[in-house]
């Protein structure tokens, strides 16, 4: 398992969630040392509870089990890319 993970958390029938998940997965080739995945909120209530997810879409960046960063709501791809780059670099430095 890769140490840094980016997880897009979505909900049922959420168009913005679908868009965010698709955007997140498009960065897999850019950050080969980072694991990218998406998670349907209703499929893992323990995870949702542990990280106190109250809104979808939510993007979590984890290093191991520790939360490094969180973004809520739809983000335009350009903004998401800048945010991811910054947070992944900080996670690598820790």
TIRO-2110 file (N, C-alpha, C; in Angstrom, 1 decimal):
// TIRO-2110
0.8, -1.2, 0.0, N, 1, A
0.0, 0.0, 0.0, CA, 1, A
0.9, 1.2, 0.0, C, 1, A
0.5, 2.2, -0.8, N, 2, A
1.2, 3.5, -0.8, CA, 2, A
0.9, 4.3, 0.4, C, 2, A
1.9, 5.0, 0.9, N, 3, A
1.7, 5.8, 2.2, CA, 3, A
0.7, 6.9, 2.1, C, 3, A
0.8, 7.7, 1.0, N, 4, A
-0.2, 8.8, 0.8, CA, 4, A
-1.3, 8.3, -0.1, C, 4, A
-2.5, 8.6, 0.4, N, 5, A
-3.8, 8.2, -0.3, CA, 5, A
-4.7, 9.4, -0.5, C, 5, A
-5.3, 9.5, -1.6, N, 6, A
-6.3, 10.5, -1.9, CA, 6, A
-7.6, 9.8, -2.2, C, 6, A
-8.6, 10.1, -1.4, N, 7, A
-9.9, 9.4, -1.5, CA, 7, A
-11.0, 10.4, -1.8, C, 7, A
-11.7, 10.1, -2.8, N, 8, A
-12.9, 10.9, -3.2, CA, 8, A
-14.1, 10.2, -2.6, C, 8, A
-14.8, 10.9, -1.7, N, 9, A
-16.0, 10.3, -1.0, CA, 9, A
-17.2, 10.8, -1.7, C, 9, A
-18.1, 9.9, -2.1, N, 10, A
-19.3, 10.4, -2.8, CA, 10, A
-20.5, 9.8, -2.2, C, 10, A
-21.7, 10.3, -2.7, N, 11, A
-23.0, 9.8, -2.2, CA, 11, A
-23.8, 9.4, -3.4, C, 11, A
-24.9, 8.7, -3.1, N, 12, A
-25.8, 8.2, -4.1, CA, 12, A
-26.4, 9.4, -4.9, C, 12, A
-26.5, 9.2, -6.2, N, 13, A
-27.2, 10.2, -7.0, CA, 13, A
-26.6, 11.6, -6.9, C, 13, A
-25.3, 11.7, -6.8, N, 14, A
-24.7, 13.0, -6.6, CA, 14, A
-23.8, 13.3, -7.9, C, 14, A
-24.3, 14.2, -8.7, N, 15, A
-23.6, 14.5, -10.0, CA, 15, A
-22.2, 15.1, -9.7, C, 15, A
-22.2, 16.0, -8.7, N, 16, A
-20.9, 16.6, -8.4, CA, 16, A
-19.9, 15.5, -7.9, C, 16, A
-20.4, 14.6, -7.2, N, 17, A
-19.5, 13.5, -6.6, CA, 17, A
-18.9, 12.7, -7.8, C, 17, A
-19.7, 12.4, -8.8, N, 18, A
-19.2, 11.7, -10.0, CA, 18, A
-18.1, 12.5, -10.6, C, 18, A
-18.3, 13.8, -10.8, N, 19, A
-17.3, 14.7, -11.5, CA, 19, A
-16.0, 14.7, -10.7, C, 19, A
-16.1, 14.9, -9.4, N, 20, A
-15.0, 15.0, -8.5, CA, 20, A
-14.2, 13.6, -8.5, C, 20, A
-14.9, 12.5, -8.4, N, 21, A
-14.2, 11.2, -8.5, CA, 21, A
-13.5, 11.0, -9.8, C, 21, A
-14.1, 11.4, -10.9, N, 22, A
-13.5, 11.3, -12.2, CA, 22, A
-12.2, 12.2, -12.3, C, 22, A
-12.3, 13.4, -11.7, N, 23, A
-11.2, 14.3, -11.7, CA, 23, A
-10.0, 13.7, -10.9, C, 23, A
-10.3, 13.2, -9.7, N, 24, A
-9.3, 12.7, -8.8, CA, 24, A
-8.6, 11.5, -9.5, C, 24, A
-9.3, 10.6, -10.1, N, 25, A
-8.7, 9.5, -10.8, CA, 25, A
-7.8, 9.9, -11.9, C, 25, A
-8.1, 11.0, -12.5, N, 26, A
-7.2, 11.5, -13.7, CA, 26, A
-5.8, 11.9, -13.2, C, 26, A
-5.6, 12.0, -11.9, N, 27, A
-4.3, 12.4, -11.5, CA, 27, A
-3.4, 11.2, -11.1, C, 27, A
-3.9, 10.0, -11.3, N, 28, A
-3.1, 8.7, -11.0, CA, 28, A
-1.8, 8.7, -11.7, C, 28, A
-1.7, 9.1, -13.0, N, 29, A
-0.5, 9.0, -13.7, CA, 29, A
0.5, 10.1, -13.3, C, 29, A
0.0, 11.2, -12.8, N, 30, A
0.8, 12.3, -12.4, CA, 30, A
1.6, 12.0, -11.1, C, 30, A
0.9, 11.4, -10.2, N, 31, A
1.4, 11.1, -8.8, CA, 31, A
1.5, 9.6, -8.6, C, 31, A
2.5, 9.0, -9.2, N, 32, A
2.6, 7.5, -9.2, CA, 32, A
2.9, 7.0, -7.8, C, 32, A
3.4, 7.8, -6.8, N, 33, A
3.7, 7.3, -5.5, CA, 33, A
2.4, 7.5, -4.6, C, 33, A
1.3, 7.9, -5.1, N, 34, A
0.1, 8.2, -4.3, CA, 34, A
-1.0, 7.3, -4.8, C, 34, A
-1.7, 6.7, -3.8, N, 35, A
-2.9, 5.9, -4.1, CA, 35, A
-4.1, 6.7, -4.3, C, 35, A
-4.8, 6.6, -5.4, N, 36, A
-6.1, 7.3, -5.6, CA, 36, A
-7.2, 6.3, -5.6, C, 36, A
-8.3, 6.7, -4.9, N, 37, A
-9.5, 5.8, -4.9, CA, 37, A
-10.7, 6.7, -4.7, C, 37, A
-11.9, 6.0, -4.9, N, 38, A
-13.1, 6.7, -4.6, CA, 38, A
-13.9, 5.7, -3.7, C, 38, A
-14.8, 6.3, -2.8, N, 39, A
-15.5, 5.5, -1.8, CA, 39, A
-16.9, 6.1, -1.8, C, 39, A
-17.9, 5.1, -1.9, N, 40, A
-19.3, 5.5, -1.8, CA, 40, A
-19.6, 5.5, -0.2, C, 40, A
-20.0, 6.7, 0.2, N, 41, A
-20.2, 6.9, 1.7, CA, 41, A
-21.1, 5.8, 2.3, C, 41, A
-22.1, 5.4, 1.7, N, 42, A
-23.0, 4.4, 2.3, CA, 42, A
-22.4, 3.0, 2.4, C, 42, A
-21.3, 2.7, 1.7, N, 43, A
-20.6, 1.4, 1.7, CA, 43, A
-19.7, 1.2, 2.8, C, 43, A
-19.3, 2.3, 3.5, N, 44, A
-18.3, 2.1, 4.6, CA, 44, A
-18.6, 3.1, 5.7, C, 44, A
-19.6, 2.8, 6.5, N, 45, A
-20.0, 3.8, 7.6, CA, 45, A
-18.9, 3.9, 8.6, C, 45, A
-18.1, 2.9, 8.9, N, 46, A
-17.1, 3.0, 9.9, CA, 46, A
-16.0, 4.1, 9.5, C, 46, A
-15.7, 4.0, 8.2, N, 47, A
-14.7, 5.0, 7.7, CA, 47, A
-15.3, 6.4, 7.7, C, 47, A
-16.5, 6.6, 7.3, N, 48, A
-17.2, 7.8, 7.3, CA, 48, A
-17.3, 8.4, 8.8, C, 48, A
-17.6, 7.6, 9.7, N, 49, A
-17.6, 8.0, 11.1, CA, 49, A
-16.2, 8.4, 11.6, C, 49, A
-15.2, 7.5, 11.3, N, 50, A
-13.9, 7.8, 11.8, CA, 50, A
-13.3, 9.1, 11.4, C, 50, A
-13.6, 9.5, 10.1, N, 51, A
-13.1, 10.8, 9.6, CA, 51, A
-14.1, 11.9, 9.6, C, 51, A
-15.3, 11.6, 10.2, N, 52, A
-16.3, 12.6, 10.4, CA, 52, A
-16.7, 13.3, 9.1, C, 52, A
-17.0, 12.5, 8.1, N, 53, A
-17.5, 13.0, 6.8, CA, 53, A
-18.9, 13.4, 7.0, C, 53, A
-19.2, 14.7, 6.7, N, 54, A
-20.6, 15.2, 6.9, CA, 54, A
-21.2, 15.7, 5.6, C, 54, A
-20.4, 15.7, 4.5, N, 55, A
-20.8, 16.4, 3.3, CA, 55, A
-20.1, 15.6, 2.1, C, 55, A
-20.8, 15.5, 1.0, N, 56, A
-20.3, 14.9, -0.2, CA, 56, A
-20.5, 15.8, -1.3, C, 56, A
-19.5, 15.9, -2.2, N, 57, A
-18.3, 15.1, -2.2, CA, 57, A
-17.3, 15.7, -1.3, C, 57, A
-16.5, 14.9, -0.7, N, 58, A
-15.3, 15.2, 0.1, CA, 58, A
-14.1, 14.5, -0.4, C, 58, A
-13.0, 15.2, -0.4, N, 59, A
-11.7, 14.6, -0.8, CA, 59, A
-10.8, 14.6, 0.4, C, 59, A
-10.3, 13.5, 0.8, N, 60, A
-9.4, 13.3, 1.9, CA, 60, A
-8.0, 13.0, 1.4, C, 60, A
-7.0, 13.6, 2.0, N, 61, A
-5.6, 13.1, 1.7, CA, 61, A
-5.1, 12.6, 3.0, C, 61, A
-4.7, 11.3, 3.0, N, 62, A
-4.3, 10.6, 4.2, CA, 62, A
-2.8, 10.2, 4.0, C, 62, A
-2.1, 10.3, 5.1, N, 63, A
-0.7, 9.7, 5.1, CA, 63, A
-0.8, 8.6, 6.2, C, 63, A
-0.8, 7.4, 5.8, N, 64, A
-1.1, 6.3, 6.7, CA, 64, A
-2.6, 6.5, 7.1, C, 64, A
-2.9, 6.6, 8.3, N, 65, A
-4.2, 6.8, 8.8, CA, 65, A
-4.5, 8.2, 9.2, C, 65, A
-3.5, 9.1, 9.1, N, 66, A
-3.6, 10.5, 9.6, CA, 66, A
-4.1, 11.3, 8.4, C, 66, A
-5.1, 12.1, 8.7, N, 67, A
-5.7, 13.1, 7.8, CA, 67, A
-4.7, 14.2, 7.6, C, 67, A
-4.3, 14.5, 6.3, N, 68, A
-3.4, 15.6, 6.0, CA, 68, A
-4.2, 16.8, 5.5, C, 68, A
-5.2, 16.5, 4.7, N, 69, A
-6.0, 17.6, 4.2, CA, 69, A
-7.4, 17.1, 3.8, C, 69, A
-8.3, 18.1, 3.6, N, 70, A
-9.7, 17.8, 3.3, CA, 70, A
-10.2, 18.9, 2.4, C, 70, A
-11.0, 18.6, 1.4, N, 71, A
-11.7, 19.5, 0.6, CA, 71, A
-13.2, 19.1, 0.5, C, 71, A
-14.1, 20.0, 0.6, N, 72, A
-15.5, 19.7, 0.5, CA, 72, A
-16.1, 20.3, -0.7, C, 72, A
-17.0, 19.6, -1.3, N, 73, A
-17.7, 20.2, -2.4, CA, 73, A
-17.0, 20.1, -3.8, C, 73, A
-17.7, 20.5, -4.8, N, 74, A
-17.1, 20.4, -6.1, CA, 74, A
-16.0, 21.5, -6.3, C, 74, A
-14.9, 21.1, -6.9, N, 75, A
-13.8, 22.0, -7.2, CA, 75, A
-13.5, 22.0, -8.7, C, 75, A
-13.4, 23.1, -9.3, N, 76, A
-13.0, 23.1, -10.7, CA, 76, A
-11.6, 22.4, -10.9, C, 76, A
-11.4, 21.8, -12.0, N, 77, A
-10.2, 20.9, -12.2, CA, 77, A
-8.9, 21.7, -11.9, C, 77, A
-8.8, 23.0, -12.4, N, 78, A
-7.6, 23.7, -12.2, CA, 78, A
-7.3, 24.0, -10.7, C, 78, A
-8.3, 24.3, -10.0, N, 79, A
-8.2, 24.6, -8.6, CA, 79, A
-7.9, 23.3, -7.8, C, 79, A
-8.5, 22.2, -8.2, N, 80, A
-8.2, 20.9, -7.6, CA, 80, A
-6.8, 20.5, -7.8, C, 80, A
-6.3, 20.7, -9.0, N, 81, A
-4.9, 20.3, -9.4, CA, 81, A
-3.9, 21.1, -8.5, C, 81, A
-4.1, 22.4, -8.3, N, 82, A
-3.3, 23.2, -7.5, CA, 82, A
-3.3, 22.8, -6.1, C, 82, A
-4.5, 22.5, -5.6, N, 83, A
-4.7, 22.1, -4.2, CA, 83, A
-4.0, 20.7, -3.9, C, 83, A
-4.2, 19.8, -4.9, N, 84, A
-3.6, 18.5, -4.7, CA, 84, A
-2.1, 18.6, -4.7, C, 84, A
-1.5, 19.3, -5.6, N, 85, A
-0.1, 19.5, -5.7, CA, 85, A
0.5, 20.0, -4.4, C, 85, A
-0.1, 21.0, -3.9, N, 86, A
0.3, 21.6, -2.6, CA, 86, A
0.2, 20.6, -1.5, C, 86, A
-0.9, 20.0, -1.3, N, 87, A
-1.1, 19.1, -0.2, CA, 87, A
-0.3, 17.8, -0.3, C, 87, A
-0.1, 17.3, -1.5, N, 88, A
0.7, 16.1, -1.7, CA, 88, A
2.2, 16.4, -1.4, C, 88, A
2.7, 17.5, -1.8, N, 89, A
4.0, 17.9, -1.5, CA, 89, A
4.2, 18.0, 0.0, C, 89, A
3.3, 18.7, 0.7, N, 90, A
3.4, 18.8, 2.2, CA, 90, A
3.4, 17.4, 2.8, C, 90, A
2.6, 16.5, 2.4, N, 91, A
2.5, 15.2, 2.9, CA, 91, A
3.8, 14.4, 2.7, C, 91, A
4.4, 14.6, 1.5, N, 92, A
5.7, 14.0, 1.3, CA, 92, A
6.8, 14.5, 2.2, C, 92, A
6.8, 15.8, 2.6, N, 93, A
7.8, 16.4, 3.4, CA, 93, A
7.7, 15.9, 4.9, C, 93, A
6.5, 15.5, 5.3, N, 94, A
6.3, 15.1, 6.7, CA, 94, A
6.9, 13.8, 7.0, C, 94, A
END
